[in-house]
Amino acid sequence: LKAVRGYLGAALFSRDGKMLGGVTEVLELNFQIAGTLFNNISIIAANLSREAGFGLIDLIQMNSEKGVILCKTFSVGAGSLSMVLVIEKNANITLAKHHLEKVCAEIQRNQSLTID
């Protein structure tokens, strides 16, 4: 994920919001707090999306004044994980999403927590 232009940081979280690993050098951003926030948002969004008839969601994008936050949830074994990627506002969001999808698919295939 570091290859994404505008990369600021990334981290992998368990379903309960615990940070499992990552590269989180983003100034003034606490990834552990962010993980809990994104975990809660993804659970709420998934439940509401299902109730509204949209089905499952797996990617949430949030634009903030400091950058773009992408949160991808995916299943691993009997559970699920969330990968959070933070990029600069002027980064190529489409390409960042593509890289995020590839990394998450690789983790699913190999059960590996390497996110570089």
C-alpha positions as CSV (number, residue, x, y, z in Angstrom):
1,L,0.0,0.0,0.0
2,K,3.0,2.3,0.5
3,A,3.2,2.4,-3.3
4,V,0.0,4.5,-3.5
5,R,0.8,8.1,-4.3
6,G,-0.3,10.2,-1.3
7,Y,0.0,7.3,1.1
8,L,-0.2,8.4,4.7
9,G,-0.7,5.1,6.6
10,A,-2.5,1.8,6.8
11,A,-3.5,-0.6,9.5
12,L,-5.3,-3.9,9.9
13,F,-8.0,-4.3,12.6
14,S,-9.9,-7.1,14.1
15,R,-13.7,-7.1,14.1
16,D,-13.6,-5.7,17.7
17,G,-11.4,-2.8,16.7
18,K,-8.1,-4.1,17.9
19,M,-5.2,-3.0,15.7
20,L,-3.3,-6.1,14.5
21,G,-0.5,-4.3,12.6
22,G,0.2,-1.5,10.3
23,V,2.3,1.4,9.2
24,T,0.8,4.3,11.0
25,E,3.2,7.3,10.8
26,V,0.3,9.7,10.1
27,L,0.9,12.9,12.2
28,E,-1.9,13.7,14.6
29,L,-3.9,10.5,13.8
30,N,-4.3,7.8,16.5
31,F,-4.9,4.7,14.5
32,Q,-6.1,2.7,17.5
33,I,-8.9,5.2,18.1
34,A,-9.6,5.4,14.4
35,G,-9.9,1.6,14.3
36,T,-12.6,1.5,16.9
37,L,-14.4,4.4,15.1
38,F,-14.2,2.7,11.7
39,N,-15.2,-0.7,13.2
40,N,-18.3,0.9,14.8
41,I,-19.2,2.8,11.6
42,S,-18.8,-0.4,9.4
43,I,-21.0,-2.4,11.7
44,I,-23.7,0.2,11.8
45,A,-23.5,0.8,8.0
46,A,-23.6,-3.0,7.3
47,N,-26.7,-3.5,9.4
48,L,-28.5,-0.5,7.9
49,S,-27.5,-1.4,4.4
50,R,-28.9,-4.9,4.9
51,E,-32.1,-3.6,6.5
52,A,-32.6,-1.1,3.6
53,G,-32.3,-3.9,1.1
54,F,-28.9,-2.9,-0.4
55,G,-27.2,-6.1,0.8
56,L,-23.7,-6.3,2.2
57,I,-21.2,-3.4,2.0
58,D,-17.5,-3.9,2.2
59,L,-15.9,-0.5,1.6
60,I,-16.5,2.8,3.3
61,Q,-14.8,6.0,2.2
62,M,-14.7,9.1,4.4
63,N,-13.3,12.5,3.3
64,S,-11.8,14.6,6.0
65,E,-10.0,17.9,6.0
66,K,-6.7,16.1,6.4
67,G,-7.2,13.3,3.8
68,V,-9.2,10.4,2.6
69,I,-9.9,7.4,4.8
70,L,-10.8,4.1,3.1
71,C,-12.0,1.1,5.2
72,K,-12.3,-2.3,3.6
73,T,-13.9,-5.1,5.6
74,F,-13.3,-8.7,4.5
75,S,-13.8,-12.2,5.8
76,V,-10.9,-14.4,7.0
77,G,-11.7,-17.8,8.2
78,A,-14.8,-17.6,10.4
79,G,-14.3,-13.9,11.2
80,S,-13.7,-10.6,9.5
81,L,-11.0,-8.0,9.4
82,S,-10.9,-4.3,8.4
83,M,-8.0,-2.7,6.6
84,V,-7.8,1.1,6.9
85,L,-5.9,3.1,4.4
86,V,-5.3,6.9,4.8
87,I,-4.2,8.9,1.8
88,E,-3.8,12.6,1.0
89,K,-6.8,14.4,-0.4
90,N,-5.2,14.8,-3.8
91,A,-4.3,11.1,-4.2
92,N,-5.7,8.9,-6.9
93,I,-8.6,7.4,-4.9
94,T,-9.5,4.9,-7.6
95,L,-6.0,3.5,-7.7
96,A,-5.8,3.5,-3.9
97,K,-9.0,1.4,-3.8
98,H,-7.6,-1.0,-6.3
99,H,-4.4,-1.5,-4.2
100,L,-6.5,-1.9,-1.1
101,E,-8.7,-4.6,-2.8
102,K,-5.5,-6.5,-3.9
103,V,-3.9,-6.4,-0.4
104,C,-7.1,-7.6,1.3
105,A,-7.5,-10.4,-1.3
106,E,-3.9,-11.4,-0.6
107,I,-4.4,-11.5,3.1
108,Q,-7.5,-13.7,2.6
109,R,-5.6,-16.1,0.4
110,N,-2.5,-16.4,2.5
111,Q,-3.9,-15.6,6.0
112,S,-0.9,-13.2,6.2
113,L,-0.9,-9.9,8.0
114,T,1.8,-8.2,5.9
115,I,0.3,-5.0,4.6
116,D,3.2,-3.1,2.9
